[in-house]
Amino acid sequence: MNLRGPIVEVGDVRSVSTKYGERDCCTIEVRPDRGAGDPVSVTLWGKWTHTAEHAESGMELLVTDAEEDEYRGETTYSTTGDSSVVLEPDFLVDVTGIRSWVQCPRMYYLNKLSGVPLNYPVVKGTIVHEVFGDLLRGVDLEESIADRVEGAGLELGILGYEASEVEDEVRRNAAAIDGWLAQGTLSGEDAWRSERTLISPTYGLKGRADALRRGMPVELKTGKNTSREPRFHDKIQAACYGLMLADRGDRPDTGTLLYTKNTALDRSEATGDLSPAKEFSIGEGLLAFVVRTRNELAAMEWHALNGTGDQPGIPTGYEADATCEYCFEQDTCMVVSGRLDQESKAGSIGTALPAEEREYVDRLYRAIEEERRETHAEYRKLWEQTAAERAADDRALVDLEPASRTELDGGRWRLAARKPDDAVSKLREGDVALVSDGDPVGGDAELGRIRELGDRVVVETDEPVECRRLDVYPSEISVDRMLVAVHDAILKGDERRKDVLFGRREPAFSGPEREYVPNNDAQNEAVNLATTAEDLALIHGPPGTGKTHTIARTIRALVADGNRVLLAAFTNRAVDNALEALREQGLVGSAGEDAIVRVGTETGVRGDMRDLRLIRRGDPNDRAGELGSASVVAATTAACGSRVMREQEFDVALVDEASQLTEPSTLAAISLADRFVLVGDHEQLPPVVRAENDLQRSLFERLVEEYPDASVMLDRQYRMSQRIQAFASAEFYDGALRPATPEVATRSVRDLLADPDELPPALREDVAFVDPDGRRDGNRNVREAERVAEIVDAYLEAGVDPDDIGVIAPFRAQVAEIGRRTDVTVDTVDRFQGSSEEVIVVSFVASGDLDGPIFEDHRRVNVALTRAKRGLVLVGDEEALSSEPFYERMLAWADR
Ligand SMILES: Nc1ncnc2c1ncn2[C@@H]1O[C@H](COP(=O)(O)OP(=O)(O)OP(=O)(O)O)[C@@H](O)[C@H]1O
C-alpha cells in the first residue's frame, strides 16, 4: 500500500540488529490521507534513512509499497524492498535540474538564478538534438543539417558564426549518430520514438526524453567521452526518464547515452572507447539513488520557502564532493556568493550588495518560488481531476474524435479531430497544448501546437498521437524568466538605475520642452516627460485616453532624437496596436533609419504586422543584421526574457500595459535599456499571478506612488459619453477623467439607431439597469443569461450592428451560458481589456447576497464599465448588488 501525508515528527537514525544483520532505520510520524488521518509511524530502512535525514516536520512524505504491522495494538508501517520514499512529491523537479544537482547542488541554484545565456555550445547543441530527432523520423542527414542550421540563422548571426562552419561542425557531431543508427536499423528490430514528454506524479519528476528505443531511454550528449562508462550525471539523467517510465508501468532495464563527438563505432581503439553509444543497466539501486537525490533537492526547495535561519534553501556546494577548481561555473559561483553574501565552497569575490538589495532579491526569490508551487498545482490537476472536471474548468477539450493524420515534411505530423459542439476552453490557436489519446499522464501524450480551433481541431506534433484530448500545458518558463530578470537587474544591473529603483535618488529630467501634441495638454506633457527622462517616466492612462496614440508619438520623438527603442507590452495585441499607431503616424518600418522589427511567433503577430516580423531562419549575417540595425524593436515582455532579446541593447524601453506586469517581468524589459517609460493604469487589471504575494503589485504602481513627479495622468478620454464615464471617473480617478471633446461627451446609443423608439423603453437610456430576477447557480445564472440574450436581440432588431455589441460576464461558465444564446462577442473582463464596443452588456450573475467577490476586485468592474462608448446595460440582482456600498453606488448612478 502507499502511505502519504504531512510529516509530524522525524526520529533519529538508529542501528538495530535484524535477522539480516545490523541495519539502519528511522521512524517518522505522518498524518495519512494528506493530513486528514490520525498520526501513524512509518519506519524507513537502510538507504532510505538518507532521505529521513533531509525530512522535516511539515514536509509531505510518500512511501510506496509500505508494509502494515501490528505493534503493541497499534498499526505501524515500514518500507519494504519494493518501496520508494518520496519527499514533497507535489514539487515537480525537472530532469535537467537533477542532472545539475548531481554535478553540484550549487550549480543547480546558479542555473536557476542566472539562466542559460545565448552561447554557441547551447545553440549548436540544440541543432544537433534537432538533427537527431530528424534522423529518427527518417529525414536525410544533409537535408536535416542544412535545414536546422538555417532555422537557427538569427542566433548564429548574433554569435558571429557563418552557416558553413556550423554545418561542418554539426556534421561531425551527427555523422557518428547517423552511422550508429544505420547499424541499429540493419538489425530491423529498432522501434524508435523521438522526444517524449513525461511526467511522474509518484516521483515528482517531469522532463522530455530525447528518444526512446524499444521503450528504453536514449540521451544525446554533444561532447566526447572516451571512457567505457557514460558520465555519472548523464547516466542519472537517463535514469530519471527510466524512473518516469517505470511510474507508467513500462520499467526499462537499459539506458543509452550517445556522445556525438565519439567518432568510431569500434569499441577497442587505443585512444579509449570511441563508440558513440554507451549502454548501462538501470538497476533498482540506481533508480532508488535517483529518488533519494530528488528528495535532497525537494527538501532544499522546501527550506527555501519554509525554512528558518540565515539563508535557508540556498546550497553552498559543500553538499557535494565536487571539486571547485575544475568547475567551469567557479567564477560565476564566486561572484554570486560575493554579491549576495552567501556561503559557498568555491569562496567569493567582490563586495556585497547593499542590504536592501539583498533583501529585495530574497523577497522576490521567495515570491517567485511560491508562484512556481502554484504552477505545479496546475500540473497536478492533470491527474487529480477527471476529464469531465478538466473540461468544466476550461482546461481541456475532451471527447475529440480523431479525423485524420498527415505526415508533414521533416517527419512531423498534422493531426485533425472533430470537436463536440459546445466544448470551450482557455486554449487558443497558436498555443502549445498537451495532445493525448485521452490520458495525458498515463497514456500516449505529446506537446503540439494548435493550428486550427473551430469545429475541427488541428494540431502539429513530432509524433502521431491519437488526438482525443487537448490539455492546457502549464509552463514554468515565465517563473524561470522572472528569476533571471531579478538576477540581471540586481546582480548585473546598472548602479544608477538601482539607485532610483531603491529610492536612493530621485529620477532626473533634462532637455528642452517641445510641443508634440497640440490638442491635448496631458499627452503633450507625457511625451515631454518621456523624451527628457534621464531615468524613467510614468504615463498613467485611464480607459480611452489615447495611451496608444501617445506611445506612438513618444516613440517617433525618441527615434527622431537618435534613440534605439524597445517597445514592449504584456499582450501581443497591445504591441500590434502600438505598431499600427506608429505606422499611422508615418513610421513605416521599411529598412533604414526608421526600421521597425516585430519579434514574435507567426500566430502571435497580427496579420497586418507580419511584414515587420523578424524571421529567424536564413543567413546568419542577414538575420542578425535585421534585428541589430532596427531602431524600433517590438515584442511582448515575455519575449524580452528570451536568449536572443537578452543580447539586445536599447537607449529607451517603453513598456505598455505595465500595470498588468509583475515587478520581475517589467525588469526583464527595462534591463535591456538605459532609460525606461512605463505606461499603464493601476486602476484596471492587476498582474495575473496565482500566488498571493508581492508579485501582485506592479512596478508601475509602486513607482507612480513613489515618484508622482515622474508621472503624468492622461485625463481626456476619447471613448465614452459623459454619462457612461461619470461613475468610473468618480470612483477611480478622483473625478479627473473627462471627455476629450464635446462630440465624445454627447455620444448616445441613439446615434446608432434609425428610430430610437424601436428599442424597448428600459434600454433607451445610455446607461440602464435590468433586474431579471434570476438565481445564481454555481458560477452561472440561467435566467440572467436568457435576459442578456433578449437585450442583445433588442439592440440588433433596432438596427445595431452585431460587431458593435459586446457582453461581459465575470465567470467563464456564465460566458458559455450566454454564448449559447447569442452570436455577439461574449467574454470575461480579462479578454476585453484594451478594447471597446458601442454597446456593452454586463452580466453580474450574483443573486440574493454577495457571498464572494463578483469580479475579483473592483478594478475589474472599472474595466467592464469603461468598454462602452454609447450604451451600457447592467444586468443583475438589485438585492445582491445593493448589499455592498461600491455596487450600491453603481446602481444609484445607473438609475439616475
Ligand atoms: N490627441 C489626440 N487627438 C485626437 N484624437 C486622439 C488623440 N489621442 C487619442 N485620440 C483618439 O482616441 C482614440 C483612443 O485612443 P487610443 O486607442 O490611443 O486609446 P487608449 O488609451 O490606448 O485606449 P485603451 O484604454 O483601450 O488602451 C483613438 O481613436 C485615437 O485616435
The ligand as a Tripos MOL2 file, in Angstrom:
@<TRIPOS>MOLECULE
LIG
   31    33     1     0     0
SMALL
NO_CHARGES

@<TRIPOS>ATOM
      1 N1         -4.5150   63.7930  -29.1680 N.pl3     1 LIG1
      2 C1         -5.4760   63.2000  -29.8280 C.ar      1 LIG1
      3 N2         -6.1810   63.8680  -30.7570 N.ar      1 LIG1
      4 C2         -7.1590   63.2610  -31.4490 C.ar      1 LIG1
      5 N3         -7.5390   62.0040  -31.2590 N.ar      1 LIG1
      6 C3         -6.8950   61.2900  -30.3260 C.ar      1 LIG1
      7 C4         -5.8360   61.8390  -29.5710 C.ar      1 LIG1
      8 N4         -5.3950   60.8910  -28.7340 N.ar      1 LIG1
      9 C5         -6.1290   59.8070  -28.9600 C.ar      1 LIG1
     10 N5         -7.0320   60.0170  -29.9110 N.ar      1 LIG1
     11 C6         -8.0220   59.0680  -30.4130 C.3       1 LIG1
     12 O1         -8.7040   58.4840  -29.3430 O.3       1 LIG1
     13 C7         -8.9910   57.1260  -29.5800 C.3       1 LIG1
     14 C8         -8.4680   56.2930  -28.4300 C.3       1 LIG1
     15 O2         -7.0700   56.4000  -28.4280 O.3       1 LIG1
     16 P1         -6.1240   55.1750  -28.0940 P.3       1 LIG1
     17 O3         -6.5290   53.9870  -28.8820 O.co2     1 LIG1
     18 O4         -4.7530   55.6670  -28.2060 O.co2     1 LIG1
     19 O5         -6.5760   54.9740  -26.5780 O.3       1 LIG1
     20 P2         -6.0200   54.0410  -25.4600 P.3       1 LIG1
     21 O6         -5.8510   54.8360  -24.2470 O.co2     1 LIG1
     22 O7         -4.8430   53.3130  -25.9800 O.co2     1 LIG1
     23 O8         -7.1920   53.0680  -25.2410 O.3       1 LIG1
     24 P3         -7.2400   51.8300  -24.2050 P.3       1 LIG1
     25 O9         -7.8220   52.3290  -22.9560 O.co2     1 LIG1
     26 O10        -8.1370   50.9110  -24.9380 O.co2     1 LIG1
     27 O11        -5.8540   51.3400  -24.0780 O.co2     1 LIG1
     28 C9         -8.3640   56.7910  -30.9160 C.3       1 LIG1
     29 O12        -9.3580   56.7980  -31.8920 O.3       1 LIG1
     30 C10        -7.3690   57.9040  -31.1360 C.3       1 LIG1
     31 O13        -7.1880   58.1960  -32.4890 O.3       1 LIG1
@<TRIPOS>BOND
     1     1     2 1
     2     2     3 ar
     3     2     7 ar
     4     3     4 ar
     5     4     5 ar
     6     5     6 ar
     7     6     7 ar
     8     6    10 ar
     9     7     8 ar
    10     8     9 ar
    11     9    10 ar
    12    10    11 1
    13    11    12 1
    14    11    30 1
    15    12    13 1
    16    13    14 1
    17    13    28 1
    18    14    15 1
    19    15    16 1
    20    16    17 2
    21    16    18 1
    22    16    19 1
    23    19    20 1
    24    20    21 2
    25    20    22 1
    26    20    23 1
    27    23    24 1
    28    24    25 2
    29    24    26 1
    30    24    27 1
    31    28    29 1
    32    28    30 1
    33    30    31 1
@<TRIPOS>SUBSTRUCTURE
     1 LIG1         1 GROUP 0 **** ****
